[in-house]
Amino acid sequence: GGGGVAGAVAEAEDPAAEAESLLMACPMDDMQRANFIAATEEIVDLPKKGKPTAEQLQRLKEQRELKAAVLHSVSVEARQILTRVVDLRKRAKKQSQRQSQRAQ
């Protein structure tokens, strides 16, 4: 018998792929999953430094509220999985930034 999913892989080889598979396996309904995806997708043209536009700020606020609503509506287990998905995506983003810096 395998142990729990969360503790199995401390350092994911491919965090983006792991985040995807965790999200697909997460015990939640399609609506919750769709909302979570909408709440965590990247906002295009968001400035790294400097102030986002009013539109982007509104979008960020909506995403925060949507994400909070989803996390509030799912089970404890699902919430833990989704929190891990967010962490893995952050890690994937850092990795891809490192790789693109190396490529220059």
Backbone as a ProteinNet text record, in pm:
[ID]
protein_1_A
[PRIMARY]
GGGGVAGAVAEAEDPAAEAESLLMACPMDDMQRANFIAATEEIVDLPKKGKPTAEQLQRLKEQRELKAAVLHSVSVEARQILTRVVDLRKRAKKQSQRQSQRAQ
[TERTIARY]
82.3	0	84.8	54.2	128.2	82.5	169.1	135.2	47.6	34.3	-46	19.2	-61.5	-10	82.2	38.2	107	252.8	278.7	413.2	506.6	450.7	527.8	642.2	612.5	714.3	741.1	852	885.4	925.3	1014.4	1061.2	1018	917.6	862	959.1	970.5	1053.2	994	865.1	795.3	674.8	696.1	589.1	462.4	476.5	359.1	273.3	338.5	266.3	203.4	276.1	220.8	100.1	110	-2.2	-126.3	-105.6	-216.6	-282	-198.7	-256.4	-323.7	-266.9	-331.1	-467.1	-470.7	-594.2	-701.7	-661.1	-757.1	-805.8	-718.3	-754.8	-826.9	-827.1	-883.1	-1033.3	-1077.8	-1219.1	-1308.3	-1347.6	-1436.7	-1517.2	-1626.2	-1706.7	-1652	-1705	-1653.2	-1661.7	-1769.8	-1789.1	-1679.9	-1653.9	-1549.2	-1413.4	-1387.9	-1260.2	-1247	-1354.5	-1352.9	-1329.4	-1394.3	-1376.1	-1234.2	-1179.2	-1042.3	-944.7	-964.4	-877.8	-888.4	-1011.3	-1031.9	-967	-971.4	-919.5	-767.7	-705.1	-559.3	-486.7	-562.2	-492.7	-419.6	-312.9	-231.9	-306.8	-293.4	-351	-247	-287.2	-194.5	-149.8	-25.3	30.7	35.9	30.9	43.3	187.6	206.2	344.4	415.2	541.9	621.6	646.7	683.7	703.6	604.7	578.1	483.4	341	248.1	110	28.7	-50.4	-141.5	-249	-312.6	-422.1	-541.8	-637.5	-759.3	-830.8	-829.4	-892.5	-824.9	-691.9	-616.1	-636.5	-641.9	-665.4	-802.1	-900.5	-1035	-1034.2	-960.6	-948.9	-881.8	-774.5	-703.8	-795.4	-874.9	-968.4	-1072.5	-1124.9	-1223.3	-1163.3	-1040	-973.1	-954.1	-911	-891.6	-1021.8	-1129.9	-1259.6	-1309.4	-1289.8	-1332.9	-1255.8	-1124.8	-1040.5	-1081.4	-1104.3	-1146.8	-1279.7	-1371.3	-1502	-1488.9	-1401.8	-1380.8	-1320.8	-1215.2	-1148.3	-1244.6	-1336.8	-1433.7	-1537.1	-1565.7	-1675.7	-1632.7	-1501.4	-1456.3	-1420.7	-1394.9	-1358.1	-1217	-1185.2	-1051.5	-943.7	-969.6	-874.3	-850.7	-961.3	-950.5	-876.1	-902.9	-836.3	-685.5	-643.8	-500.2	-437.9	-509.1	-459.7	-447.3	-549	-548.2	-437.7	-414.1	-305	-171.7	-158.2	-36.1	-24.7	-138.8	-139.7	-83.6	-129.8	-83.1	67.7	115.5	259.4	340.7	292.3	363.6	370.3	260.5	260.5	358.4	367.6	465.8	606.6	629.3	761.1	791.3	690.3	707.8	743.9	679.4	704.3	847.9	893.8	1031.8	1129.3	1099.4	1185.2	1195.9	1082.5	1084.9	1154.3	1144	1217.7	1368.2	1407	1548.9	1600.6	1520.4	1563.2	1576.4	1483.3	1490.2	1608.1	1645.3	1763.7	1890.1	1890.1	2005.2	2021.8	1910.2	1912.5	1972.4	1970.5	2020.6	2172.2
-121	0	124.6	218.4	344.2	438.4	530.1	628.2	738.4	849.7	961.6	1029	1094.9	1160.3	1276.4	1357	1482.9	1464.7	1365	1348.6	1272.5	1207.8	1115.6	1184.9	1293.3	1361.5	1499.1	1513.1	1641.3	1741.8	1696.3	1784.2	1725.5	1787.9	1734.3	1755.8	1654.1	1666.2	1772.5	1759.6	1851.7	1907.7	2016.1	2066.8	2104.2	2156.6	2195.1	2073.3	1964.9	1842.6	1780.8	1785.1	1730.1	1810.8	1943	2029.5	1993.1	1970.1	1931.8	1801.4	1700.1	1570.1	1573	1650	1665.2	1733.6	1835.4	1909	1819.5	1735.6	1646.3	1538.7	1496.7	1391.2	1445.9	1576.6	1639	1609.6	1566.1	1532.5	1656.5	1706.9	1822.2	1811.9	1888.4	1877.2	1966.8	1949.9	2019.9	2171	2216.3	2359.9	2416.8	2347.5	2392.5	2393.7	2288.1	2279.7	2394.1	2418.9	2527.5	2662.4	2682.2	2806.5	2820.3	2709	2712.6	2747.9	2687.6	2715.1	2863.2	2913.6	3055.6	3146.2	3102.2	3184	3183.6	3086.2	3074.9	3094.8	3120	3138	3271.5	3276.5	3396.9	3508.5	3627.3	3743.1	3793.6	3802	3837.8	3984	4011.4	4147.4	4210.6	4131.5	4186.4	4233.1	4360.3	4410.3	4345.7	4308	4249.4	4355.3	4471.4	4584.8	4692.7	4783	4888.4	4844.8	4933.7	4914	4853.2	4752	4698	4800.4	4783	4871.3	4845.5	4936.8	4922	4791.6	4760.6	4638.2	4514.3	4515.9	4403.3	4389.4	4503.2	4499.9	4440.2	4477.6	4423.6	4272.1	4231.5	4090.5	4012.3	4068.6	4005.3	3988.8	4091.9	4089.4	3979.7	3972	3869	3729.5	3714.6	3584.8	3544.6	3641	3613	3566.3	3638.1	3604.7	3468.7	3442.4	3316.1	3199.3	3217.9	3113.6	3085.8	3191.8	3176.5	3101.5	3134.4	3069	2919.8	2887.7	2747.3	2671.9	2727.5	2661.1	2642	2736.9	2730.4	2620.7	2593.9	2502.4	2355.9	2330.6	2192.3	2128.4	1999.3	1926.6	1966.3	1930.5	1958.7	1894.5	1770	1697.1	1771.4	1812.8	1884.3	2016.4	2083	2211	2193.4	2085.3	2057.4	2032.1	1957.7	1928.9	2058.3	2143.3	2268.2	2362.5	2362.2	2444.7	2396.4	2263.5	2206.6	2240.5	2238.6	2275.1	2417.2	2509.3	2648	2654.9	2582.1	2580.3	2526.2	2415.9	2354.4	2448.1	2520.1	2613.1	2727.5	2774.5	2878.7	2827.8	2702	2642.2	2624.7	2583	2564.1	2695.8	2802.8	2934.8	2977.3	2954.8	2987.4	2907.8	2778.7	2692.1	2743	2775.4	2818	2953.8	3038.6	3165.5	3139.6	3045.8	3009.2	2953.9	2866.9	2805.8	2909.6	3005	3104.7	3200.2	3221.6	3302.2	3229.1	3096.2	3014.6	3011.9	3015.5	3003.3	3126	3239.5	3363.4	3363.2
0	0	0	-90.4	-96.3	12.8	52.7	155.5	96.6	167.6	119.8	0.7	-80.3	-200.9	-164.3	-68.5	-39.9	1.7	87.4	139.1	47.2	-56	-138.8	-212	-279	-359	-299.9	-229.6	-168.4	-277.1	-365.9	-473.5	-606.8	-665.8	-790	-905.3	-990.3	-1110.9	-1202.7	-1226.4	-1315.1	-1240.3	-1164.3	-1078.6	-1154.9	-1276.3	-1354.4	-1386.7	-1428.1	-1461.3	-1336.9	-1226.3	-1103	-1056.8	-1071.4	-1034.4	-1116.1	-1246.5	-1334.3	-1290	-1265.8	-1231.4	-1094.5	-1001.2	-870.7	-885.9	-969.5	-990	-1049.9	-1147.2	-1210.5	-1113.8	-1022.4	-926.9	-804	-789.4	-670	-657.2	-537.2	-518.6	-510.6	-625.8	-632.4	-760.1	-770.1	-891.3	-1003.2	-1122.3	-1239.9	-1225.6	-1162.1	-1142.7	-1052.9	-943.7	-851.4	-920.3	-1000.3	-1070.8	-1171.1	-1244.9	-1343.8	-1275.8	-1162	-1087.3	-1035.1	-986.4	-935.2	-1047.1	-1164.1	-1279.1	-1317.8	-1320.3	-1353.1	-1248.3	-1123.7	-1013.9	-1006.4	-1072.4	-1060.7	-1193.2	-1301.4	-1429.4	-1429.8	-1505.3	-1510.5	-1580.4	-1527.1	-1593.3	-1692.9	-1818.1	-1924.6	-1907.2	-1942.3	-1940.8	-1802.1	-1698.7	-1564.1	-1545.1	-1510.1	-1497.1	-1378.7	-1399.3	-1291	-1184.1	-1230.3	-1139.5	-1180.3	-1087.4	-1120.8	-1093.4	-1115.8	-1075.8	-1188.8	-1156.9	-1258.7	-1293.8	-1406.9	-1445.7	-1355.5	-1357.9	-1278.4	-1314	-1443.8	-1493.1	-1434.1	-1434.2	-1380.5	-1229.8	-1160.9	-1016.6	-985.4	-1065.6	-1049.9	-1072	-1174	-1207.8	-1094.8	-1039.5	-928.6	-808.2	-781.8	-670	-691.4	-813.6	-846	-831.5	-879.8	-868.7	-722.7	-639.4	-496.5	-432	-462.8	-403.9	-452.4	-582	-640.4	-579	-566	-508.6	-364.3	-288.9	-149.5	-142.6	-233.3	-235.9	-266.6	-364	-399.3	-280.7	-222.1	-110.2	6.8	20.8	129.2	103.4	-23	-57.8	-72.2	-78.3	-97	36.8	35.4	157.5	202.5	325.6	379.8	292.5	252.2	168.2	36.5	-27	-154.1	-135.5	-24.7	2.2	12.5	79.4	92	-44.5	-127.1	-261.7	-342.5	-335.7	-412.6	-365	-234.8	-180.9	-237.5	-247.9	-305.8	-454.5	-523.7	-665.9	-683.6	-597.9	-604.7	-580.5	-478.8	-448.3	-565.2	-622.3	-734.4	-853.7	-877.6	-990.6	-968.2	-844.5	-813.1	-840	-796.7	-816.3	-964.7	-1040.8	-1184.9	-1252.1	-1206.7	-1263.2	-1235.7	-1111.5	-1076.5	-1161	-1178.6	-1258.9	-1401.6	-1461.1	-1600.9	-1614.9	-1512.1	-1515	-1509.1	-1421.6	-1411.9	-1543.6	-1607.1	-1731.7	-1843.3	-1847.3	-1954.1	-1930.7	-1804.7	-1776.8	-1821.1	-1797.2	-1834.8	-1987.3	-2057.8	-2203.6	-2272.8	-2204.1	-2267	-2280.7
[MASK]
++++++++++++++++++++++++++++++++++++++++++++++++++++++++++++++++++++++++++++++++++++++++++++++++++++++++

